[in-house]
Amino acid sequence: MDPITGHQIAAARVVLDLGQIDLANLAKIEVLSLIEIESYSGVIFGPEADVSALVAALEEKGIVFGISNGIGQGIWFEGEYW
């Protein structure tokens, strides 16, 4: 998995109009773990299993994580870069 930031996780959640409890439930992780993960502005150093579960849940909803034209880390959803 490419490095993902906590802010990318938070942005993806907001784009999908999900609350933290909703996303934690979708990913089957603890809400406190999600809150900690979203707080990282840089690459996430949280529990790898939780990060993988979050990424999988968000990708299932249509989010694509990536880097655009060297601008920086972001997310794609329905053809738009955020």
DSSP file (Angstrom, degrees, kcal/mol; ACC not computed):
  #  RESIDUE AA STRUCTURE BP1 BP2  ACC     N-H-->O    O-->H-N    N-H-->O    O-->H-N    TCO  KAPPA ALPHA  PHI   PSI    X-CA   Y-CA   Z-CA
    1    1 A M              0   0    0      0, 0.0     3,-0.1     0, 0.0    51,-0.0   0.000 360.0 360.0 360.0 135.4    0.0    0.0    0.0
    2    2 A D        -     0   0    0      1,-0.1     2,-0.0    63,-0.1    63,-0.0  -0.375 360.0 -81.9 -67.4 152.8    1.3    3.5   -0.9
    3    3 A P        -     0   0    0      0, 0.0     2,-0.4     0, 0.0    -1,-0.1  -0.336  51.8-167.3 -58.4 134.8    1.8    5.8    2.1
    4    4 A I        -     0   0    0     40,-0.1    40,-2.2    -3,-0.1     2,-0.2  -0.965  10.7-136.4-126.3 141.6   -1.5    7.4    3.2
    5    5 A T  B  >  -A   43   0A   0     -2,-0.4     4,-1.6    38,-0.2     3,-0.3  -0.590  20.7-120.3 -95.4 159.4   -2.0   10.4    5.5
    6    6 A G  H  > S+     0   0    0     36,-1.2     4,-2.5    34,-0.8    35,-0.2   0.853 115.3  58.4 -62.3 -34.7   -4.5   10.7    8.3
    7    7 A H  H  > S+     0   0    0     33,-1.0     4,-2.6    35,-0.2    -1,-0.2   0.833 101.7  54.2 -67.3 -31.0   -5.8   13.8    6.5
    8    8 A Q  H  > S+     0   0    0     -3,-0.3     4,-2.5     2,-0.2    -1,-0.2   0.908 108.8  48.8 -65.4 -41.4   -6.5   11.7    3.4
    9    9 A I  H  X S+     0   0    0     -4,-1.6     4,-2.1     2,-0.2    -2,-0.2   0.938 113.7  46.4 -61.8 -46.6   -8.6    9.3    5.5
   10   10 A A  H  X S+     0   0    0     -4,-2.5     4,-2.2     1,-0.2    -2,-0.2   0.910 112.7  49.7 -63.3 -42.9  -10.5   12.3    7.1
   11   11 A A  H  X S+     0   0    0     -4,-2.6     4,-2.8     1,-0.2    -1,-0.2   0.913 110.3  50.1 -62.9 -42.9  -11.0   13.9    3.7
   12   12 A A  H  X S+     0   0    0     -4,-2.5     4,-1.8     1,-0.2    -1,-0.2   0.903 109.9  51.0 -62.7 -41.0  -12.3   10.7    2.1
   13   13 A R  H  <>S+     0   0    0     -4,-2.1     5,-2.6    -5,-0.2    -1,-0.2   0.919 112.2  46.4 -62.1 -43.5  -14.7   10.3    5.0
   14   14 A V  H ><5S+     0   0    0     -4,-2.2     3,-1.7     1,-0.2    -2,-0.2   0.913 108.8  54.5 -67.4 -42.8  -16.0   13.8    4.6
   15   15 A V  H 3<5S+     0   0    0     -4,-2.8    -1,-0.2     1,-0.3    -2,-0.2   0.878 110.5  47.4 -57.8 -37.2  -16.4   13.5    0.8
   16   16 A L  T 3<5S-     0   0    0     -4,-1.8    -1,-0.3    -5,-0.2    -2,-0.2   0.459 113.6-122.6 -83.2  -0.7  -18.5   10.4    1.4
   17   17 A D  T < 5 +     0   0    0     -3,-1.7     2,-0.4     1,-0.2    -3,-0.2   0.903  60.6 148.6  59.5  44.0  -20.6   12.3    4.1
   18   18 A L      < -     0   0    0     -5,-2.6    -1,-0.2    -6,-0.1     2,-0.1  -0.873  42.5-134.8-108.2 141.3  -19.7    9.7    6.8
   19   19 A G     >  -     0   0    0     -2,-0.4     4,-2.4     1,-0.1     5,-0.2  -0.418  32.0-105.0 -80.4 167.5  -19.4   10.4   10.5
   20   20 A Q  H  > S+     0   0    0      1,-0.2     4,-2.6     2,-0.2     5,-0.2   0.893 122.7  50.7 -62.9 -39.1  -16.4    8.9   12.4
   21   21 A I  H  > S+     0   0    0      2,-0.2     4,-2.4     1,-0.2    -1,-0.2   0.915 109.6  51.5 -64.4 -41.5  -18.7    6.4   14.0
   22   22 A D  H  > S+     0   0    0      2,-0.2     4,-2.4     1,-0.2    -2,-0.2   0.937 113.2  43.5 -59.9 -48.2  -20.1    5.4   10.6
   23   23 A L  H  X S+     0   0    0     -4,-2.4     4,-2.7     2,-0.2     5,-0.2   0.910 112.1  52.5 -67.2 -41.7  -16.6    4.9    9.1
   24   24 A A  H  X>S+     0   0    0     -4,-2.6     5,-2.4    -5,-0.2     4,-0.9   0.917 111.4  47.7 -59.4 -42.0  -15.3    3.0   12.1
   25   25 A N  H  <5S+     0   0    0     -4,-2.4     3,-0.3     3,-0.2    -2,-0.2   0.913 111.0  50.7 -65.0 -42.3  -18.3    0.7   12.0
   26   26 A L  H  <5S+     0   0    0     -4,-2.4    -2,-0.2     1,-0.2    -1,-0.2   0.912 117.1  40.1 -60.0 -42.3  -17.8    0.1    8.2
   27   27 A A  H  <5S-     0   0    0     -4,-2.7    -1,-0.2    -5,-0.1    -2,-0.2   0.556 108.1-127.2 -84.5  -8.3  -14.1   -0.7    8.8
   28   28 A K  T  <5 +     0   0    0     -4,-0.9     2,-0.3    -3,-0.3    -3,-0.2   0.925  66.5 124.2  60.0  46.8  -14.8   -2.7   11.9
   29   29 A I      < -     0   0    0     -5,-2.4    -1,-0.2    -6,-0.1     2,-0.2  -0.834  69.4 -85.2-127.3 169.4  -12.3   -0.7   14.0
   30   30 A E     >  -     0   0    0     -2,-0.3     4,-1.7     1,-0.1     3,-0.4  -0.501  30.8-130.0 -74.1 142.0  -12.6    1.3   17.2
   31   31 A V  H  > S+     0   0    0      1,-0.2     4,-2.6     2,-0.2     5,-0.2   0.887 108.9  56.8 -59.5 -40.4  -13.7    4.9   16.9
   32   32 A L  H  > S+     0   0    0      1,-0.2     4,-2.1     2,-0.2    -1,-0.2   0.851 104.2  52.9 -62.1 -33.7  -10.8    6.0   19.0
   33   33 A S  H  > S+     0   0    0     -3,-0.4     4,-2.6     2,-0.2    -1,-0.2   0.920 109.5  48.6 -66.1 -43.2   -8.4    4.4   16.6
   34   34 A L  H  X S+     0   0    0     -4,-1.7     4,-2.9     2,-0.2     5,-0.2   0.925 109.8  52.0 -61.5 -45.3  -10.0    6.3   13.7
   35   35 A I  H  X S+     0   0    0     -4,-2.6     4,-0.9     1,-0.2    -1,-0.2   0.916 112.4  45.9 -58.9 -43.7   -9.7    9.6   15.6
   36   36 A E  H >< S+     0   0    0     -4,-2.1     3,-0.6     2,-0.2     4,-0.4   0.929 113.0  49.6 -65.0 -45.1   -6.0    9.0   16.2
   37   37 A I  H >< S+     0   0    0     -4,-2.6     3,-1.4     1,-0.2    -2,-0.2   0.914 108.9  52.2 -61.1 -44.2   -5.4    7.9   12.6
   38   38 A E  H 3< S+     0   0    0     -4,-2.9    -1,-0.2     1,-0.3    -2,-0.2   0.721  98.6  67.2 -66.3 -19.8   -7.2   11.0   11.2
   39   39 A S  T << S+     0   0    0     -4,-0.9     2,-0.5    -3,-0.6    -1,-0.3   0.657  76.9  98.6 -76.4 -14.8   -5.1   13.3   13.4
   40   40 A Y    <   -     0   0    0     -3,-1.4   -33,-1.0    -4,-0.4   -34,-0.8  -0.624  49.4-173.3 -77.3 120.1   -1.8   12.4   11.5
   41   41 A S  S    S+     0   0    0     -2,-0.5    -1,-0.2   -35,-0.2     3,-0.1   0.741  75.6  44.6 -81.2 -23.4   -1.0   15.1    9.0
   42   42 A G  S    S-     0   0    0      1,-0.2   -36,-1.2   -37,-0.1   -35,-0.2  -0.205 118.2 -36.9-101.1-163.8    1.8   13.0    7.7
   43   43 A V  B    S-A    5   0A   0    -38,-0.2    -1,-0.2     1,-0.1   -38,-0.2  -0.317  73.4-105.7 -59.3 137.2    2.1    9.3    6.9
   44   44 A I        -     0   0    0    -40,-2.2   -40,-0.1     1,-0.1    -1,-0.1  -0.432  33.3-179.1 -71.5 133.2    0.1    7.2    9.3
   45   45 A F        +     0   0    0     -2,-0.2    -1,-0.1    -3,-0.1     3,-0.1   0.030  46.3 118.8-116.1  23.5    2.0    5.2   11.9
   46   46 A G  S    S-     0   0    0      1,-0.2     2,-0.2    -9,-0.1   -13,-0.0  -0.082  82.4 -49.0 -77.6-177.3   -1.2    3.7   13.4
   47   47 A P     >  -     0   0    0      0, 0.0     4,-2.3     0, 0.0     3,-0.4  -0.374  51.2-141.0 -57.9 122.2   -2.0    0.0   13.6
   48   48 A E  H  > S+     0   0    0      1,-0.2     4,-2.7     2,-0.2     5,-0.2   0.842  99.6  55.1 -57.7 -37.5   -1.5   -1.4   10.1
   49   49 A A  H  > S+     0   0    0      2,-0.2     4,-2.1     1,-0.2    -1,-0.2   0.897 109.8  46.8 -64.1 -39.7   -4.6   -3.6   10.4
   50   50 A D  H  > S+     0   0    0     -3,-0.4     4,-2.4     2,-0.2    -2,-0.2   0.916 112.7  48.9 -68.1 -43.2   -6.8   -0.6   11.2
   51   51 A V  H  X S+     0   0    0     -4,-2.3     4,-2.7     1,-0.2     5,-0.2   0.932 112.1  48.9 -62.0 -45.6   -5.3    1.5    8.4
   52   52 A S  H  X S+     0   0    0     -4,-2.7     4,-2.4     1,-0.2    -1,-0.2   0.894 111.0  50.2 -61.1 -40.5   -5.8   -1.4    5.9
   53   53 A A  H  X S+     0   0    0     -4,-2.1     4,-2.2     2,-0.2    -1,-0.2   0.893 111.9  48.1 -65.4 -39.9   -9.4   -1.9    7.1
   54   54 A L  H  X S+     0   0    0     -4,-2.4     4,-2.5     2,-0.2     5,-0.2   0.938 112.2  48.0 -65.1 -47.6  -10.1    1.9    6.7
   55   55 A V  H  X S+     0   0    0     -4,-2.7     4,-2.8     1,-0.2     5,-0.2   0.920 112.6  49.3 -60.6 -44.4   -8.6    2.0    3.2
   56   56 A A  H  X S+     0   0    0     -4,-2.4     4,-2.1    -5,-0.2    -1,-0.2   0.915 111.6  48.7 -61.9 -43.7  -10.5   -1.0    2.1
   57   57 A A  H  X S+     0   0    0     -4,-2.2     4,-0.8     2,-0.2    -1,-0.2   0.905 114.9  44.7 -63.6 -42.0  -13.8    0.4    3.4
   58   58 A L  H  <>S+     0   0    0     -4,-2.5     5,-2.2     2,-0.2     3,-0.5   0.894 112.3  50.9 -70.7 -40.3  -13.2    3.7    1.7
   59   59 A E  H ><5S+     0   0    0     -4,-2.8     3,-1.6     1,-0.2    -2,-0.2   0.869 104.7  58.0 -64.5 -35.5  -12.1    2.1   -1.6
   60   60 A E  H 3<5S+     0   0    0     -4,-2.1    -1,-0.2     1,-0.3    -2,-0.2   0.808 104.3  52.8 -62.2 -28.7  -15.2    0.0   -1.5
   61   61 A K  T 3<5S-     0   0    0     -4,-0.8    -1,-0.3    -3,-0.5    -2,-0.2   0.427 132.6 -91.3 -87.2  -0.2  -17.2    3.2   -1.4
   62   62 A G  T < 5S+     0   0    0     -3,-1.6    16,-0.5     1,-0.3     2,-0.3   0.466  78.1 140.7 108.2   2.4  -15.4    4.6   -4.5
   63   63 A I  E   < -B   77   0B   0     -5,-2.2     2,-0.5    14,-0.1    -1,-0.3  -0.584  31.4-163.7 -79.8 139.3  -12.4    6.5   -3.0
   64   64 A V  E     -B   76   0B   0     12,-2.5    12,-3.0    -2,-0.3     2,-0.3  -0.994   8.5-149.0-122.5 125.2   -9.1    6.2   -4.8
   65   65 A F  E     +B   75   0B   0     -2,-0.5     2,-0.3    10,-0.2    10,-0.2  -0.724  39.7 113.2 -91.7 140.8   -6.0    7.3   -2.9
   66   66 A G  E     -B   74   0B   0      8,-1.8     8,-2.5    -2,-0.3     2,-0.4  -0.993  60.0 -86.8 179.5-176.1   -3.1    8.7   -4.8
   67   67 A I  E     -B   73   0B   0     -2,-0.3     2,-0.6     6,-0.2     6,-0.2  -0.958  34.5-146.5-117.4 134.5   -0.8   11.6   -5.8
   68   68 A S    >   -     0   0    0      4,-1.4     3,-3.0    -2,-0.4     4,-0.4  -0.899  65.1 -38.4-111.0 114.4   -1.7   14.0   -8.6
   69   69 A N  T 3  S-     0   0    0     -2,-0.6    -1,-0.2     1,-0.3     0, 0.0   0.760 108.1 -65.2  50.2  33.4    0.9   15.5  -10.8
   70   70 A G  T 3  S+     0   0    0      2,-0.1    -1,-0.3     1,-0.1     3,-0.1   0.563 109.2 120.5  69.1   6.8    3.3   16.0   -8.0
   71   71 A I  S <  S-     0   0    0     -3,-3.0     2,-0.3     1,-0.3    -2,-0.1   0.880  79.9 -89.1 -69.8 -38.0    1.0   18.5   -6.3
   72   72 A G        -     0   0    0     -4,-0.4    -4,-1.4     2,-0.0    -1,-0.3  -0.901  58.1 -38.2 150.2-178.8    0.7   16.3   -3.2
   73   73 A Q  E     +B   67   0B   0     -2,-0.3     2,-0.2    -6,-0.2    -6,-0.2  -0.511  68.4 136.7 -77.6 141.0   -1.2   13.6   -1.6
   74   74 A G  E     -B   66   0B   0     -8,-2.5    -8,-1.8    -2,-0.2     2,-0.3  -0.836  42.5-104.1-158.5-165.1   -5.0   13.5   -2.2
   75   75 A I  E     -B   65   0B   0     -2,-0.2     7,-3.1   -10,-0.2     2,-0.4  -0.951  16.4-143.1-135.7 156.2   -8.0   11.4   -3.0
   76   76 A W  E     +BC  64  81B   0    -12,-3.0   -12,-2.5    -2,-0.3     2,-0.3  -0.947  19.5 172.8-117.0 141.5  -10.1   10.8   -6.1
   77   77 A F  E >  S-BC  63  80B   0      3,-2.2     3,-1.6    -2,-0.4   -14,-0.1  -0.916  70.1 -16.0-150.3 123.7  -13.9   10.3   -6.0
   78   78 A E  T 3  S-     0   0    0    -16,-0.5     3,-0.1    -2,-0.3   -15,-0.1   0.885 129.2 -49.0  49.9  45.7  -16.2   10.1   -9.0
   79   79 A G  T 3  S+     0   0    0      1,-0.2     2,-0.4     0, 0.0    -1,-0.3   0.505 115.0 111.4  79.8   4.4  -13.6   11.6  -11.3
   80   80 A E  E <   -C   77   0B   0     -3,-1.6    -3,-2.2     2,-0.0     2,-0.4  -0.915  60.4-136.4-116.2 140.9  -12.7   14.6   -9.1
   81   81 A Y  E      C   76   0B   0     -2,-0.4    -5,-0.2    -5,-0.2    -7,-0.0  -0.793 360.0 360.0 -93.1 132.4   -9.5   15.2   -7.2
   82   82 A W              0   0    0     -7,-3.1    -6,-0.2    -2,-0.4    -1,-0.1   0.321 360.0 360.0-120.2 360.0   -9.8   16.4   -3.6
